[in-house]
């Protein structure tokens, strides 16, 4: 069964919650989803300032950590 957008974004934010820079491939393995899906969701999260993307490296922001707590499970 496919995961919802909310579940995918939650798993991406969970991977990024260690506050380190991550590459798309790293997130792909840890979140168990396709790199293109990771890229698309990270771009969406960047629009709401939950993550920053520089040179194909993704890092969570303070707002992203707050969002992760709100999404919580």
Chimera marker file (.cmm) of the C-alpha trace (Angstrom):
<marker_set name="trace">
<marker id="1" x="0.000" y="0.000" z="0.000" r="1" g="1" b="0" radius="0.5"/>
<marker id="2" x="1.280" y="3.457" z="-0.903" r="1" g="1" b="0" radius="0.5"/>
<marker id="3" x="2.141" y="5.924" z="1.829" r="1" g="1" b="0" radius="0.5"/>
<marker id="4" x="0.420" y="9.281" z="1.978" r="1" g="1" b="0" radius="0.5"/>
<marker id="5" x="2.251" y="12.552" z="1.326" r="1" g="1" b="0" radius="0.5"/>
<marker id="6" x="2.091" y="13.312" z="5.045" r="1" g="1" b="0" radius="0.5"/>
<marker id="7" x="3.734" y="9.976" z="5.917" r="1" g="1" b="0" radius="0.5"/>
<marker id="8" x="6.524" y="10.475" z="3.360" r="1" g="1" b="0" radius="0.5"/>
<marker id="9" x="7.237" y="14.031" z="4.545" r="1" g="1" b="0" radius="0.5"/>
<marker id="10" x="7.211" y="12.827" z="8.143" r="1" g="1" b="0" radius="0.5"/>
<marker id="11" x="9.761" y="10.107" z="7.374" r="1" g="1" b="0" radius="0.5"/>
<marker id="12" x="11.992" y="12.609" z="5.519" r="1" g="1" b="0" radius="0.5"/>
<marker id="13" x="11.855" y="15.078" z="8.415" r="1" g="1" b="0" radius="0.5"/>
<marker id="14" x="12.573" y="12.229" z="10.835" r="1" g="1" b="0" radius="0.5"/>
<marker id="15" x="15.746" y="11.358" z="8.885" r="1" g="1" b="0" radius="0.5"/>
<marker id="16" x="16.794" y="15.019" z="8.887" r="1" g="1" b="0" radius="0.5"/>
<marker id="17" x="16.021" y="15.501" z="12.598" r="1" g="1" b="0" radius="0.5"/>
<marker id="18" x="19.671" y="14.856" z="13.567" r="1" g="1" b="0" radius="0.5"/>
<marker id="19" x="20.399" y="18.385" z="12.192" r="1" g="1" b="0" radius="0.5"/>
<marker id="20" x="23.178" y="17.159" z="9.890" r="1" g="1" b="0" radius="0.5"/>
<marker id="21" x="23.450" y="17.737" z="6.139" r="1" g="1" b="0" radius="0.5"/>
<marker id="22" x="22.134" y="14.809" z="4.103" r="1" g="1" b="0" radius="0.5"/>
<marker id="23" x="22.312" y="13.928" z="0.411" r="1" g="1" b="0" radius="0.5"/>
<marker id="24" x="19.229" y="12.762" z="-1.492" r="1" g="1" b="0" radius="0.5"/>
<marker id="25" x="20.631" y="9.221" z="-1.662" r="1" g="1" b="0" radius="0.5"/>
<marker id="26" x="21.105" y="9.066" z="2.085" r="1" g="1" b="0" radius="0.5"/>
<marker id="27" x="17.540" y="10.197" z="2.715" r="1" g="1" b="0" radius="0.5"/>
<marker id="28" x="16.301" y="7.772" z="0.052" r="1" g="1" b="0" radius="0.5"/>
<marker id="29" x="17.782" y="4.797" z="1.904" r="1" g="1" b="0" radius="0.5"/>
<marker id="30" x="16.713" y="5.862" z="5.377" r="1" g="1" b="0" radius="0.5"/>
<marker id="31" x="13.190" y="6.971" z="4.417" r="1" g="1" b="0" radius="0.5"/>
<marker id="32" x="12.736" y="3.958" z="2.115" r="1" g="1" b="0" radius="0.5"/>
<marker id="33" x="11.476" y="5.894" z="-0.895" r="1" g="1" b="0" radius="0.5"/>
<marker id="34" x="12.592" y="6.859" z="-4.403" r="1" g="1" b="0" radius="0.5"/>
<marker id="35" x="15.153" y="9.706" z="-4.718" r="1" g="1" b="0" radius="0.5"/>
<marker id="36" x="12.843" y="11.625" z="-7.084" r="1" g="1" b="0" radius="0.5"/>
<marker id="37" x="10.091" y="11.486" z="-4.477" r="1" g="1" b="0" radius="0.5"/>
<marker id="38" x="12.576" y="12.659" z="-1.852" r="1" g="1" b="0" radius="0.5"/>
<marker id="39" x="13.649" y="15.537" z="-4.105" r="1" g="1" b="0" radius="0.5"/>
<marker id="40" x="10.067" y="16.617" z="-4.805" r="1" g="1" b="0" radius="0.5"/>
<marker id="41" x="9.056" y="16.506" z="-1.144" r="1" g="1" b="0" radius="0.5"/>
<marker id="42" x="12.223" y="18.328" z="-0.059" r="1" g="1" b="0" radius="0.5"/>
<marker id="43" x="11.456" y="21.087" z="-2.581" r="1" g="1" b="0" radius="0.5"/>
<marker id="44" x="7.945" y="21.359" z="-1.106" r="1" g="1" b="0" radius="0.5"/>
<marker id="45" x="9.371" y="21.477" z="2.413" r="1" g="1" b="0" radius="0.5"/>
<marker id="46" x="11.832" y="24.176" z="1.323" r="1" g="1" b="0" radius="0.5"/>
<marker id="47" x="8.922" y="26.360" z="0.178" r="1" g="1" b="0" radius="0.5"/>
<marker id="48" x="7.586" y="26.429" z="3.752" r="1" g="1" b="0" radius="0.5"/>
<marker id="49" x="11.103" y="26.902" z="5.208" r="1" g="1" b="0" radius="0.5"/>
<marker id="50" x="11.156" y="23.479" z="6.884" r="1" g="1" b="0" radius="0.5"/>
<marker id="51" x="14.445" y="22.534" z="5.157" r="1" g="1" b="0" radius="0.5"/>
<marker id="52" x="17.273" y="24.253" z="3.313" r="1" g="1" b="0" radius="0.5"/>
<marker id="53" x="18.812" y="22.846" z="0.138" r="1" g="1" b="0" radius="0.5"/>
<marker id="54" x="22.333" y="23.901" z="-0.858" r="1" g="1" b="0" radius="0.5"/>
<marker id="55" x="24.439" y="22.054" z="-3.418" r="1" g="1" b="0" radius="0.5"/>
<marker id="56" x="22.136" y="19.005" z="-3.245" r="1" g="1" b="0" radius="0.5"/>
<marker id="57" x="22.585" y="18.789" z="0.523" r="1" g="1" b="0" radius="0.5"/>
<marker id="58" x="19.469" y="19.027" z="2.675" r="1" g="1" b="0" radius="0.5"/>
<marker id="59" x="19.339" y="20.297" z="6.246" r="1" g="1" b="0" radius="0.5"/>
<marker id="60" x="16.360" y="20.746" z="8.557" r="1" g="1" b="0" radius="0.5"/>
<marker id="61" x="15.539" y="24.171" z="10.024" r="1" g="1" b="0" radius="0.5"/>
<marker id="62" x="14.143" y="25.061" z="13.455" r="1" g="1" b="0" radius="0.5"/>
<marker id="63" x="10.710" y="25.385" z="11.873" r="1" g="1" b="0" radius="0.5"/>
<marker id="64" x="11.169" y="21.914" z="10.348" r="1" g="1" b="0" radius="0.5"/>
<marker id="65" x="11.827" y="20.456" z="13.796" r="1" g="1" b="0" radius="0.5"/>
<marker id="66" x="8.670" y="22.144" z="15.106" r="1" g="1" b="0" radius="0.5"/>
<marker id="67" x="6.719" y="20.790" z="12.137" r="1" g="1" b="0" radius="0.5"/>
<marker id="68" x="8.029" y="17.280" z="12.868" r="1" g="1" b="0" radius="0.5"/>
<marker id="69" x="6.719" y="17.537" z="16.433" r="1" g="1" b="0" radius="0.5"/>
<marker id="70" x="3.308" y="18.654" z="15.120" r="1" g="1" b="0" radius="0.5"/>
<marker id="71" x="3.172" y="15.785" z="12.626" r="1" g="1" b="0" radius="0.5"/>
<marker id="72" x="4.402" y="13.384" z="15.337" r="1" g="1" b="0" radius="0.5"/>
<marker id="73" x="3.445" y="9.751" z="15.666" r="1" g="1" b="0" radius="0.5"/>
<link id1="1" id2="2" r="1" g="1" b="0" radius="0.2"/>
<link id1="2" id2="3" r="1" g="1" b="0" radius="0.2"/>
<link id1="3" id2="4" r="1" g="1" b="0" radius="0.2"/>
<link id1="4" id2="5" r="1" g="1" b="0" radius="0.2"/>
<link id1="5" id2="6" r="1" g="1" b="0" radius="0.2"/>
<link id1="6" id2="7" r="1" g="1" b="0" radius="0.2"/>
<link id1="7" id2="8" r="1" g="1" b="0" radius="0.2"/>
<link id1="8" id2="9" r="1" g="1" b="0" radius="0.2"/>
<link id1="9" id2="10" r="1" g="1" b="0" radius="0.2"/>
<link id1="10" id2="11" r="1" g="1" b="0" radius="0.2"/>
<link id1="11" id2="12" r="1" g="1" b="0" radius="0.2"/>
<link id1="12" id2="13" r="1" g="1" b="0" radius="0.2"/>
<link id1="13" id2="14" r="1" g="1" b="0" radius="0.2"/>
<link id1="14" id2="15" r="1" g="1" b="0" radius="0.2"/>
<link id1="15" id2="16" r="1" g="1" b="0" radius="0.2"/>
<link id1="16" id2="17" r="1" g="1" b="0" radius="0.2"/>
<link id1="17" id2="18" r="1" g="1" b="0" radius="0.2"/>
<link id1="18" id2="19" r="1" g="1" b="0" radius="0.2"/>
<link id1="19" id2="20" r="1" g="1" b="0" radius="0.2"/>
<link id1="20" id2="21" r="1" g="1" b="0" radius="0.2"/>
<link id1="21" id2="22" r="1" g="1" b="0" radius="0.2"/>
<link id1="22" id2="23" r="1" g="1" b="0" radius="0.2"/>
<link id1="23" id2="24" r="1" g="1" b="0" radius="0.2"/>
<link id1="24" id2="25" r="1" g="1" b="0" radius="0.2"/>
<link id1="25" id2="26" r="1" g="1" b="0" radius="0.2"/>
<link id1="26" id2="27" r="1" g="1" b="0" radius="0.2"/>
<link id1="27" id2="28" r="1" g="1" b="0" radius="0.2"/>
<link id1="28" id2="29" r="1" g="1" b="0" radius="0.2"/>
<link id1="29" id2="30" r="1" g="1" b="0" radius="0.2"/>
<link id1="30" id2="31" r="1" g="1" b="0" radius="0.2"/>
<link id1="31" id2="32" r="1" g="1" b="0" radius="0.2"/>
<link id1="32" id2="33" r="1" g="1" b="0" radius="0.2"/>
<link id1="33" id2="34" r="1" g="1" b="0" radius="0.2"/>
<link id1="34" id2="35" r="1" g="1" b="0" radius="0.2"/>
<link id1="35" id2="36" r="1" g="1" b="0" radius="0.2"/>
<link id1="36" id2="37" r="1" g="1" b="0" radius="0.2"/>
<link id1="37" id2="38" r="1" g="1" b="0" radius="0.2"/>
<link id1="38" id2="39" r="1" g="1" b="0" radius="0.2"/>
<link id1="39" id2="40" r="1" g="1" b="0" radius="0.2"/>
<link id1="40" id2="41" r="1" g="1" b="0" radius="0.2"/>
<link id1="41" id2="42" r="1" g="1" b="0" radius="0.2"/>
<link id1="42" id2="43" r="1" g="1" b="0" radius="0.2"/>
<link id1="43" id2="44" r="1" g="1" b="0" radius="0.2"/>
<link id1="44" id2="45" r="1" g="1" b="0" radius="0.2"/>
<link id1="45" id2="46" r="1" g="1" b="0" radius="0.2"/>
<link id1="46" id2="47" r="1" g="1" b="0" radius="0.2"/>
<link id1="47" id2="48" r="1" g="1" b="0" radius="0.2"/>
<link id1="48" id2="49" r="1" g="1" b="0" radius="0.2"/>
<link id1="49" id2="50" r="1" g="1" b="0" radius="0.2"/>
<link id1="50" id2="51" r="1" g="1" b="0" radius="0.2"/>
<link id1="51" id2="52" r="1" g="1" b="0" radius="0.2"/>
<link id1="52" id2="53" r="1" g="1" b="0" radius="0.2"/>
<link id1="53" id2="54" r="1" g="1" b="0" radius="0.2"/>
<link id1="54" id2="55" r="1" g="1" b="0" radius="0.2"/>
<link id1="55" id2="56" r="1" g="1" b="0" radius="0.2"/>
<link id1="56" id2="57" r="1" g="1" b="0" radius="0.2"/>
<link id1="57" id2="58" r="1" g="1" b="0" radius="0.2"/>
<link id1="58" id2="59" r="1" g="1" b="0" radius="0.2"/>
<link id1="59" id2="60" r="1" g="1" b="0" radius="0.2"/>
<link id1="60" id2="61" r="1" g="1" b="0" radius="0.2"/>
<link id1="61" id2="62" r="1" g="1" b="0" radius="0.2"/>
<link id1="62" id2="63" r="1" g="1" b="0" radius="0.2"/>
<link id1="63" id2="64" r="1" g="1" b="0" radius="0.2"/>
<link id1="64" id2="65" r="1" g="1" b="0" radius="0.2"/>
<link id1="65" id2="66" r="1" g="1" b="0" radius="0.2"/>
<link id1="66" id2="67" r="1" g="1" b="0" radius="0.2"/>
<link id1="67" id2="68" r="1" g="1" b="0" radius="0.2"/>
<link id1="68" id2="69" r="1" g="1" b="0" radius="0.2"/>
<link id1="69" id2="70" r="1" g="1" b="0" radius="0.2"/>
<link id1="70" id2="71" r="1" g="1" b="0" radius="0.2"/>
<link id1="71" id2="72" r="1" g="1" b="0" radius="0.2"/>
<link id1="72" id2="73" r="1" g="1" b="0" radius="0.2"/>
</marker_set>
